[in-house]
Amino acid sequence: MSRAQGKILVIRGGAIGDFILTLPVFAALRGQFPQAHLEVLGYPHIAQLAVAGGLVDRVQSIEARALAGFFARAGALNPQFCEYFAGFAVVISYLYDPDEILRANFNRCSKAHFIAGPHRPDERSELHATEVFLKPLERLAIFSADPVPRLRTVAGDRAPGGSPPAAEQVRLAMHPGSGSETKNWPEDRWAELIQCLVARTEWTFLIVGGEAETDRVERLARLLPAERGAAVRSLSLVELATRLGQCDLFIGHDSGISHLAAALGLRGVALWAETNPAIWRPRSDRVTVLRCKEGLTHLELEPVFSALVDKVVHS
């Protein structure tokens, strides 16, 4: 038996949300080939989520300079990476490669079964992204895989059907940012929501954000009584997943962190702007997507507050 047998590589770039929407691929491969070594060639700071969730065994950085030749037509191929790729039986790539340059270079050094997947869904299809990313696995006789991203191990095995906590025990995580200001609910509305929640509930709060959101997070955190809230910034994704997994409820935008919260099993509300939710919404029946036909900036406070309370009372 060659050493390549039983080794599968998934090549996945993209942002946090793109990666999380690809988690069902790893879960399906793990389920179909439980003894296989499953590896990801991707961005380590994102792909480590799959390692922490027990879905893959290892991450190899896609940012390695020695990989450059694989993305150039008839490029000079690094011998170490040639040997690396030759060690896999199956490779599934979700990289954008319209001229098949990567595929051609890959075939120069590896006999692995190469499967090219879409780097993103066709916006005209109305098919959710998770189902689009699962489609290439039909080449491996994997059909009807679970399309819901799950990171239960990171979340401490949160029970999907668990009862909501008592009202005074709810811990709400809030992510008031995203990768684009056009996807964000205005900061003054977030401030109104926080003040309303502090006055009308007994909940406690966790505000999360990245480096670009530090000032906003700090301004909003100042609205929380010290004994009822905290703010964290620029955590690694695995650390952030651990903190979110300690919460009961989540609210955020169309962002990778909303997808992360959904994959962890949190009940939540996603404030949605212009992206097509049929394709890109968090794939969880625990998450409510809120939109406003006049645009997200026109979304009022009360529907948001009511949606959060409803998640506690009726979920």
Backbone hydrogen bonds, N-H to C=O, Kabsch-Sander energy under -0.5 kcal/mol:
donor,donor_aa,acceptor,acceptor_aa,energy
5,Q,2,S,-1.1
7,K,4,A,-1.6
8,I,37,H,-3.0
9,L,90,V,-2.6
10,V,39,E,-2.5
11,I,9,L,-0.5
11,I,92,I,-3.0
12,R,10,V,-0.7
12,R,41,L,-2.1
19,F,15,A,-2.2
20,I,16,I,-2.6
21,L,17,G,-2.3
22,T,19,F,-1.4
23,L,20,I,-1.4
25,V,22,T,-1.6
26,F,22,T,-1.0
27,A,23,L,-2.4
28,A,24,P,-2.4
29,L,25,V,-2.4
30,R,26,F,-2.6
31,G,27,A,-2.3
32,Q,28,A,-2.4
33,F,29,L,-2.8
36,A,33,F,-1.7
37,H,6,G,-3.5
38,L,36,A,-0.6
39,E,8,I,-2.7
39,E,37,H,-0.5
40,V,58,R,-2.1
41,L,10,V,-2.6
42,G,40,V,-0.8
42,G,60,Q,-2.0
43,Y,12,R,-0.5
46,I,43,Y,-1.7
47,A,43,Y,-3.1
48,Q,44,P,-1.8
49,L,46,I,-1.9
50,A,47,A,-1.2
51,V,47,A,-1.1
52,A,48,Q,-2.8
53,G,49,L,-1.9
54,G,51,V,-1.6
55,L,50,A,-2.6
56,V,50,A,-1.2
57,D,38,L,-3.3
58,R,38,L,-1.0
60,Q,40,V,-3.2
62,I,42,G,-2.4
64,A,61,S,-0.8
67,L,64,A,-1.8
68,A,65,R,-1.8
70,F,67,L,-1.8
71,F,68,A,-1.8
72,A,69,G,-1.2
75,G,72,A,-2.0
77,L,75,G,-0.6
78,N,66,A,-0.6
82,C,78,N,-2.2
83,E,79,P,-2.3
84,Y,80,Q,-2.0
85,F,81,F,-2.8
86,A,82,C,-2.0
87,G,83,E,-0.6
87,G,84,Y,-1.3
88,F,85,F,-1.6
89,A,4,A,-0.7
89,A,7,K,-2.4
90,V,7,K,-1.5
91,V,113,H,-2.7
92,I,9,L,-2.8
93,S,91,V,-0.5
93,S,115,I,-2.6
94,Y,11,I,-2.7
97,D,95,L,-0.6
100,E,97,D,-1.9
104,A,100,E,-2.1
105,N,101,I,-2.4
106,F,102,L,-2.8
107,N,103,R,-2.4
108,R,104,A,-0.7
108,R,105,N,-0.7
109,C,106,F,-1.7
110,S,106,F,-1.3
113,H,89,A,-2.9
114,F,112,A,-0.8
115,I,91,V,-3.2
115,I,113,H,-0.5
116,A,114,F,-0.5
117,G,93,S,-3.7
117,G,115,I,-0.6
123,E,121,P,-0.7
125,S,122,D,-2.2
129,A,279,I,-2.5
131,E,128,H,-0.7
132,V,128,H,-1.8
133,F,129,A,-2.5
134,L,130,T,-1.3
135,K,131,E,-1.1
137,L,134,L,-1.8
138,E,135,K,-2.0
139,R,136,P,-1.8
140,L,137,L,-1.9
141,A,138,E,-1.7
142,I,137,L,-1.8
143,F,141,A,-0.7
151,L,263,A,-2.8
155,A,151,L,-1.7
156,G,153,T,-1.2
157,D,152,R,-3.7
162,G,159,A,-1.9
169,Q,166,A,-2.2
170,V,167,A,-1.0
172,L,170,V,-0.5
172,L,204,T,-2.8
173,A,171,R,-0.5
173,A,249,L,-3.0
174,M,206,L,-3.0
175,H,251,I,-2.4
183,K,180,S,-1.8
184,N,181,E,-1.5
189,R,186,P,-0.8
190,W,186,P,-1.7
191,A,187,E,-2.4
192,E,188,D,-1.9
193,L,189,R,-2.5
194,I,190,W,-2.6
195,Q,191,A,-2.3
196,C,192,E,-2.4
197,L,193,L,-2.8
198,V,194,I,-2.6
199,A,195,Q,-1.9
200,R,196,C,-2.5
201,T,197,L,-1.6
204,T,170,V,-2.3
205,F,228,R,-2.6
206,L,172,L,-2.5
207,I,230,A,-2.5
208,V,174,M,-2.9
208,V,206,L,-0.5
209,G,232,V,-1.2
213,E,210,G,-1.3
214,T,211,E,-1.3
217,V,213,E,-2.8
218,E,214,T,-2.5
219,R,215,D,-2.4
220,L,216,R,-2.5
221,A,217,V,-2.6
222,R,218,E,-1.3
223,L,220,L,-1.6
224,L,221,A,-1.7
228,R,225,P,-2.2
229,G,225,P,-0.8
229,G,226,A,-0.5
230,A,205,F,-1.3
232,V,207,I,-2.5
234,S,209,G,-2.2
237,L,45,H,-0.5
240,L,236,S,-3.0
241,A,237,L,-2.7
242,T,238,V,-1.9
243,R,239,E,-2.1
244,L,240,L,-3.1
245,G,241,A,-2.4
246,Q,243,R,-1.1
247,C,244,L,-2.2
248,D,171,R,-2.6
249,L,171,R,-1.7
250,F,267,R,-1.5
251,I,173,A,-1.9
252,G,269,V,-1.9
253,H,177,G,-0.6
254,D,183,K,-0.5
254,D,271,L,-0.5
255,S,253,H,-1.6
259,H,255,S,-1.6
260,L,256,G,-2.2
261,A,257,I,-2.6
262,A,258,S,-2.2
263,A,259,H,-2.4
264,L,260,L,-1.6
265,G,262,A,-1.5
266,L,261,A,-2.0
267,R,248,D,-1.1
268,G,286,R,-2.2
269,V,250,F,-2.0
270,A,288,T,-2.9
271,L,252,G,-3.1
271,L,269,V,-0.6
272,W,270,A,-0.7
272,W,290,L,-3.1
279,I,276,N,-1.2
280,W,276,N,-2.4
281,R,277,P,-1.8
284,S,282,P,-1.9
287,V,284,S,-1.3
288,T,268,G,-2.5
290,L,270,A,-2.9
290,L,288,T,-0.6
295,G,292,C,-2.2
298,H,295,G,-1.9
299,L,296,L,-1.7
304,V,300,E,-0.8
304,V,301,L,-0.6
305,F,301,L,-2.5
306,S,302,E,-2.9
307,A,303,P,-2.0
308,L,304,V,-2.0
309,V,305,F,-2.3
310,D,306,S,-2.5
311,K,307,A,-1.4
312,V,308,L,-1.1
312,V,309,V,-0.6
313,V,309,V,-2.5
314,H,310,D,-2.8
315,S,310,D,-0.6
315,S,311,K,-0.6
